[in-house]
Amino acid sequence: MRRTLYTDDHEQYRQSVRAFLSREVEPHLERWDSERAIDRSALRAAARTGLYGLAVPEEYGGAGETDYRYRVVVQEEIARVSATAFGMTLGLQDDLVLSYLLDATTEEQRRRWLPGFVDGSLLGSLAMSEPNAGSDLRGIRTSARRDGDDPDADWILDGQKTFISSGMSSDLVIVAARTDPEAGSRGFTLFVVEDGMPGFVRGRKLAKVGMHAQDTAELFFDGVRVPATHVLGPPGKGLALLMGHLPQERLALIATTYSSARAVYEQTARYCFERQAFGQAVGDFQNSRFVLAEMETELDVVEAYLDRCVLAFNAGELTPVEAAKGKWFASELQKRVVDRCVQLHGGYGYMVEYPVARAYLDSRGQTIWGGSTEIMKEIVGRDIARRHRT
């Protein structure tokens, strides 16, 4: 069926994204993986070219474009060239850090931070996960207390975070901390910690199975003095802010996992009709045809759900439950598709020089971060129980 999600404007944008990736990203992918770092110059160029930060309003230097279809175009083109770590870094900026800085900031804060995201001079990260608190945000132990009774007093931040994407390279970190142990879900607050603040220490750069070019780190906060001007939103509303932004984060993961799975499938389908075995193309064996048919059908179905989610998000109607459904299903589909594609490549599928092998490494975490499959099913299941319990 003809896909109707995009307009001519989106397709023109796609061409500029494709040209940028060909010029600034593809030639460096192997080196970035080897060095376990993405060139900061490439990220600055991506920001200036408009690969992320489009939603920043014009008064802060952005385009003020909130149509999420442009984000999906970027994700699809990045998947096409197998630049997974680069794509996750851009997604972290657009779908996590910037979404908070657009929605939860004061005018002074927006003028302080948003222009840097538009020109690429600022890179952000989001610090939620801790050694004992991943999907269970209420288990956060990092704490902050006011240094005095004045509402404008500084806060003193203590604790540690782990699995923080771009934790080594970010210029500012949005940190979730417990500020009132007796207040339950209303006892959490978000703080912006900037590079160089005394007591803010970056720990190890963590070694991941895949996405080697994207740095992931441990962060430590030892008596960090955070000005009241660096609190995001009202104190005590941190958990509500985190929960409110989950639909966008999970929509991004639906688009990312679908786009990657589609790209790997297309590469594999071409390979199957180029590779010969026993006197015929691998794709001409019935088993191969059935596997290809299953993958293409499943991808078409997920594409339809993704497109509905994108339009719902644009209309302000995407719910956490709808996003949770898509997140777990698309990420599990990606895992199945990539595994099948490795098998269809045979021995070559195990060679890292082939995109399918790199996709095998890069994709495994997608069913874990952003809310594991099990947590997503729990969210959906609780909604079912709420609607049907008598």
N, C-alpha and C positions, 0 to 999 in steps of 0.2 A: 504493500500500500504506500501511496505517496505520503511522505511526512509533511505536515502542514504547520509545524511549530515556528518556522523561521520566515522572515520577510527578506526582500532584496537587501535591506540595510544590514541585516545580520550576515548575509552571505558576502557582502562587500567587506565587512569587518573581518570575516573569516579569512579572506585573502590577505589582509594586512597582518593578521596573527600568524598565518602560515609563512609569510615572507620573513617575519621577525624570527620565528623559530628556526627557519632554515639558515638564517644569517648569524644569529647570536647564540643559539642553543645547541643545535645538532652537532656542530663541529667539536663541541667541548664535553659531550656527555661522558665519554670514557675517562677523560682526565678528571672530571668532577667526581666520578665514582672512585677513582684511584686515590684522589687527594681527600676524599670524604668531605668535600666542601664545594659549594656553588660560588662562582665568582660574584662578588658583590656588584661589580660593574654590570653584569647581566641583569641582576635584579633591579638596579637603578634604571637601566634602559627599558626593562619591561614596564616599570611604573610610568616612565615618560611616554612610552608608546601607547599606554592605555590598556595593557593586558590585565591590570588590576587597579583598583581605586576609582573606577568609573563612577561609583555612587557618591563620592565626595562632592558636596555642593560647590557650585561655581565660585562662591565668595571665598572658599578656601583653596581654590586652584584646580578643583576637579571639574568633571563634566556634568555632574548631577544626574547621571543616567542610572536608574534603579531597575531597569528591565533585566531580569535574571537570565534571559536567553543569551545575552552576551557572555555571561560567565560560562554557560554550558558550551558555547562555541569554543572558548579558550580551552576548556577541559577536553573536548573532543579532539582538538588539534594537537594538544600536548600528548594525548594518548596515541595519536597517529604516529608520532615520532619516538614513542617510548621514553619520554622525559618525565617519568613518574615523580622523582624527587623534586624536580623543578616545579611541577604542577602542584604538588602538595605544599610547597613553600608559598606559592602564590595564593592557593586556597586558604592557607592559614591566615594570610593578611586580609583577604577579602571577606571570607565567610566567618571568621572568628574575631580577630583583633579589630578590624575596621568596623564590624557590625556593632561592637560595644562602644567604640569611640564615636560612632554616629548617633547612637540611640541613648547613651547614658551620660553624656558629657555636658558640662556647662559651656557657655560661650567662650570663656577664657580658656578652657581646656581644648576646645575645638581649634581655636586659633593657635594654640601652643603646639598641638600634635598633628593635626590633619594635613597641613601643607607638606610636612616631611614625608608623609605616605604617598602623596601625589608625585613628588619629584624623586622618590626612592631613597632619600637620605635617612629615613627612619624605617627600621624593621622591628616588628613586634612579635611577642609570643604570649601565650595564655597558659598560666600555671594553675592548674586545678589538681591533677593527680599527685598522690603522695605514696610513699612506700606501703601504707596501710589503708589507702583510700583511692580507689580508681573510679568505677562506675557509681559507687556509693558516696556521693558528695557530702552527705551528712556526717561521714566519718572523718572529715578534714580536721587535722590537729593544728595546722599552722594557725597562729593566733596573733591578734593585734589589740593593743589597749591604748586609750588616750593618755597622753602625758599631761594630766591635769583635768580640771573640770570645764575649762573654756571650750565651747563648741568648735572654735577655730584652732585648738591645740593640735600639735603634731601627734601622730600615732607611732607606737613602737611595735615593729613587726618581727616575729620570731617563728622559725619553722623550717621545713624543707619540702621540696617538690621533686618529682622524678618523672621520666618519660616526657620531658618538655620539648616539643618540636621547636627548632630554631633557638633553643635555650642558650647556646654558645654565642650565636651571632646577633641576637636581638638587641636593640637599643633601649627598648622599654618592655616591661613584662607586666601583664595584668594578673594580679595575684589574688586568689580567693583565700580569705582567712576568717576564722571564727572570732567574733568580737563580743559575743555575749553567750556564754555557755548555758545560761538558764532560759534563753529565748527560743529554743527549738529551731525551726526553719527560718525564723526571723533574726537569727543570731549570727549571720554571715555578711561580710562586706567585701567589696572589690577595691583593690588599691593598684595604682600605677607606680611601679618601681622603675626608676631610670638607671641606666648604666652609670656606674661610678658612685652611687650612693654608698656611704660607709656601712659595712656590715653585709652588703649584698655580695655573695661569692658564688661563682660558677664552679661546679664540681666536675665530674668526669664527662667527657663526650662518650655517650653510650654506643656500644657496637651492636648494630641491629642485623637481623637476617638479611634484609633488603633495604632499598632506598638509601644506599650508603652516602649519597651526596648531600642528603638533608641531615643537618646535625640535630641530635637529640641529647638532652643533657639532664643532669641533676643540678638543682639550684638550692642555695642555702641562704637563710635570712637570720642574721644574728644581731638583734637589736637595731634593725634598720629604722631610722627616723624618717617617716613618710609624712610630708606636709598635708594638712587638711585639704589643700588644693589638688591633691593627687588621689582623692577618694572618688570612685566612679559611682554615681547615683547616691541615694540616701544611705547612710549607715544602717545596716540591718536588712537591706534589700538585695544583698548579693546573690543569695540562692534563687530568688525570684528572677533576677536578671539572667543568671545562668540558664535556668529552665526556659525562660522566654526566648532565648536564642538557639535552643536546640533544634527547632525545625529547620532553620537555615543551615546549621552545621550538618545535619543529616541529609538534607536535600543535596548539599555539596557532595556528600559521600555517595549518594545514589548516582549522581551524574558522573562522578569520578570512576566508580566501579563499573557502571554500565559502559562508559566510553572505553575504558581499558579492555574490558572483556570483548567488546565489539571489534576493537582494533586487532587484538590477538586472534580472534576468530577469522577476520578477513585475511590476515597474513597466513594463517594456517590453511584456509580454503585454497588460496593461491598455491601454496606449497604442495598441497595434496594432488594438484593437477599438473604440477611440474615434475614431481618426484616419481620415478619409475620403479616398480618392483614386480618381479615375475612377469615381465613383458607388458605391463599396463600401468597406467597412472594409479597412484595410491588411492586417489579419490574415486576410482572406478570400481573398487571393491565394495560389496554391499555393506559391510560393517562400517566402512569409512563414510559412505553416503548417509547411513542412518545416524551416525554420530554427528555429522555436519548438519543434517536436517533437524535433529533435536536441539543443537546449539542455536541455530538460526531462528528457530521457532521461539525458543525461550527468550532470546535477545529481543525479538520483535515485540513480545508481550511486555517485557520490562521497559522497552523504549516507550510504549504507549503509556505506561504508568508514570514514567519519568516526565513525559510531556504534560500530563495532567497535573502533576505536582508542581511543575514550573509555572504553569498558568495559574494554579491556585495560590502559589506563593506571590506572584505578581499582583494578584487581587487581594492579598492580605488574608487568605482563607485557609492556608495550609496548616493543619493541626499537628500537634506532636505525635498523635497516634498514626496519622497517615504517613508522616515522615518516618516513623519507626518501622512501619510495615515495609516501606520501600528500602530502608537502609539494610535491614537484615536480609531481605530476599535478594536484592541486587548484589550485595557483597558475597553472599553464599553462592549465587550464580557465577560471579566472577571466579571464585575459587574452583568451582566445577569446570567451567569453561577452560580456564588456563590449564588445569590438570589434564583434561582431555586433549588439549592442543599439544601439550608436551608429548603425550603418548602418540599422537598422529605424526609428530616429527621424528619419532624413533630416537636413535642415538643423538642426532643433532639437537633434539629438544633439550638435552642435558648440557649442552655447550653454551657457556655464558655469552659467547659472541653472537648467539641468536637472540632476537628480541623475546621470543617465547620463554627462554630460560630466565632472562632478567625479570620478565613479568611474573614468573613462578615465585621468585624471591620477593619481589616488591609487593605482591598482592596479598600475601598471607596475613598481614596485620589488619587488613580492612574489616575482617569480621570481629575484631577486638576493639580497636579504638573508636571513639565517637559513640560508645555504647555497644557492648558485645551483643552478639546474636541472641544470647540468652536473656539479656536485659531488655532488648527490643521486643522479644516475644512476651516477656512479663508485662511490659507496658500495654501491648495489644490485648493480652489476656485479661488484664485488670479492667480494661475498657469494655470488653465483652461481658465480664461479670457485672459491671456497673449497669450496663444496658439491659441485661436479661435476668438479673436476680429478682425474685419476687418477694 
